[in-house]
Amino acid sequence: MKIEIMIGNKGYVDFKEPIEMSNKEKELFIELLKSIFSPTVVKDENCYYQDFRDWRIGDKKRYPRKWIAEEYEILLRYGYDNGAEKIGRSPMAAFIMYSVWLPKLMLWCNIRGKNLLTGNKLKIIKEFLKEREELLKKGEKRGNQKG
């Protein structure tokens, strides 16, 4: 099998065509990607893209795209400058998110008695994000009832 790797004008890497793999090859390939990129999210949807375009496979990235807990954890561990490269975000996006998000997380941890230095950082971040999402939903419900 011949695999063609394409590098675009912005330095993004892609395969020219989908690659057929056995289940074992797919597992090894995914493990390789996980060892290189962090965080790695795998979605095995077994889907066929109806709107196939030869220059892009899959959904077009929407900007700004939603941050996930693993990205926040990497920002916390490496800081915005080194973390940006690891999560595939621009340094400016990482700086802005770090500057806005980290003080809120630290205040939340202080109020809840959580310790980011000794605790499971990812678990704490997920709790923080879940609580924050719930508060936002409650606020939306209250706002909708005003009319």
N, C-alpha and C positions, 0 to 999 in steps of 0.2 A: 504494500500500500504506500502510495506517495502522499505525503502531507506537505502542504504549502502554507507557510507562515507569512502573514502580511503585516507590515509595519506602516501605519498611516502617517500623515504629515504632522500629527500632534504626538507621535511616538507610541500610540496605542497599538497593542499586538492583538491579532485575530487570526483565525484559521480561514483559509479561502473557502473551504467546504466543511460540512459536518464530518466528524470522524467516527467510523464504526469501531466499536470496542466490545470485547467480551465483558461479562460482569467483573471478572477478575482484573482485567486491564482498566476498566472504569474505576474500580476501587483504588487501584494503585495510582492512577492519574489524579484522582481527587485527593488522596493522601499527599501526593507530591505538591499539589497546589496549596493545600493546607499548611504544608511545611514552609512554603515560600511566602504566602500572603496571609495576613492576619488583620481583621477577622475574615474567615471564609464562610459564606452561607451557601449551602447546597440545597437546591430545590429540585427534586426529581418529579417533574410534572408529566413526563411522557407526552408532551404536547407537540403538535404540528402547527407551525406558524402559518396561518392563512394569508396574512399580508406579507408574504416573503419579499424581501428586497435584497438583491445580491450584494448591496453595500452594507447591510446591517441585518443581523439575525436577532430576534427577540424584541422586547419592548424598548422603545426609545426611553432613555433616561430622562426623568423629569427633574428640573432644577427649580428650587432646591429639593433634593431628595431627603427623605426622613432619616434621621440619625438613629442608629440602633445601639443597644446597651454595650455591645462589644466594642464599638467605636469610642464611646465615652470612656470605657475602661482603658483602652490604649492611650487616649489623651491623658488620662490620669496617671498612667504608668510612665509615659515617655515625654509628656509635655506637648504643647501645640506644635513646636518646631519639628521635632523628630516624629511625633505622632502623625502629622499630616501625611507624610510620605507612606507610612505603614498602612493607613486606612484609605489611601487613594483620594484624599480631599485636598483642595488647594490650601496653601499655608494661611491665606487670609481667612478662609472659611473655618479652619481649625482654630485660629487665633480668636475670631469672634465668638465661636461656640465655647471655647475654653474660658474666655473672659466673662461670658454671661452665665454659663452653666455651672462652673466650678464653685463660685461663691454660694449659689443656691443649694448645691449639694452639700457643701460644708455646713451651712446653716441648718439644713434639714438633719444632717448627722448629729450636730450638736444638740438639737432639740430632742432627737430620738435616742440619744445616748449610743450612737453607732461610732465605731472607730475605723476609719479608713486605713490606718497603718497596720492594724492587727487583724482586721476582719476580712472576709471574702469580698473583695472590691466589686466583682461582677454581681454578686448576689445583692449587695447593698445598693448598687446602681439600679438594678432591676426593680428593687422595692421602691426606690425613690421615683423612678419613672412611672411605675404602676400607680402609686399614690397620686402623683402629679396628674396623670391621665384621668384618674377618677375624679379629682377635684375640678379639672377642666370640663368634664362631662356634666358634673353637678351644676357648675356655673352656666353651661349652655342651657340646661333644662330650666334653671331659674330665669335666665334671660328670655327664653321663649314663652314663659308663662306671664310675662308682664303685660301683654296686650290687652 
